[in-house]
Amino acid sequence: MDWVPIVFITFKVLVFGTGMFFAIKWHYDQGKKAKEEASKRQGLAEQAQDAP
């Protein structure tokens, strides 16, 4: 019975660590995606202004 808390705490740390990793990765990817879309929109706007 002494091993049960060790197993549960280890499992909890692994689950929360994995969840935190993917949450941080998702937010990073969303920021990168938004930045790319903004630069693409800005490039299209500049092309529209340059064309007569």
Order of alpha helices (4+ residues) and beta strands (2+ residues): alpha
